[in-house]
Amino acid sequence: MEASLEVLRTIRLTGGIFLDAEFTAPWCVNAQVTPDDCHPLAPASRSIIAYHYVSAGRLWLQVGEAEPAEVAAGQLVVLPRNDPHILGSGLDYPPIAADALMQATFDHGVTRIVHGGGGEATRVWCGFLLSETTTDPLVGLLPSVMTLDMAQGMAGPWIESSFRFAVGELAAGEVRSPTLLARLAELLFIEAVQHYVAGLPAEQRRWLGGLHNPFVSRALTKLHDEPERHWTTEALAQEVGLSRSAFAERFTELVGVPPMRYLTGLRMQRAAQRLRETPTSIARVAEDAGYESEASFTKAFKRAFGMPPATWRREQQGGVGTTQRYTEQGE
């Protein structure tokens, strides 16, 4: 936890809320924050962290092939890499581009959407955080979606109440402190990251130690960006500009395991998530994870989880508790 907090302190963020949306069921929209959405509230940036705060009702959110997430009133959902996503009362309706529904911008810089079929109402406030750089390694290592339940007080009662107060000001058109929302959003993002990291098994938090070193953090970012690539320790060392021995020693010291052993664990984490959350075939999961054959993937998966991927998937889908077991073996 301390390591993640130290890394978060090095990321300089700014932002605000740009959209007030009122939907009534049924509704479904395609969404992604664009640089135009951030202007003139903040300078243009290629590094955008998107978030949605549901102040009333509920919605479903889906990124790519991932399992849809239900977001209820009082919850904040964060997309660290601003991935394109779908929001809706249900995701089986044809989605409409959110940009096409936007109405005139208010004096305080917030655009409105009022859309839907007249059923159950949902109100969503959409915002952004901008990073001063496009290469913050921590952001690259986070999941595509994180949900923070402010109603449970994880962010602290004062942050929750302050955020609700600021949103209430926006709704009434009485924004006395526009920078307040940006600061509160930054604090909520930090809380979301801390909550996510706290929920990881100890062996999956090893990368935090490496984020303090520019060579190791660069290598971690490359591994997380392209886990399917046929990496070797020497290839990674060349990418970051170190000799093989110096890189291997530094990576192992800071992360706790050698580079290829870390890559194996990362591939298994990603593969397990896809097996649990999508209907993707095991052969495709194996290929996307960087394995040349389903047999080699099955062997690695069984070594990590104690059972073949097909068996593990059935147990997960059947609700049978399975203890995740990452071993200390590489490929």
Summary of the structure (lengths in Angstrom):
residues: 331
radius of gyration: 21.2
end to end distance: 29.1
largest distance: 64.3
contacts: 1038
relative contact order: 0.13
helix: 44%
strand: 20%
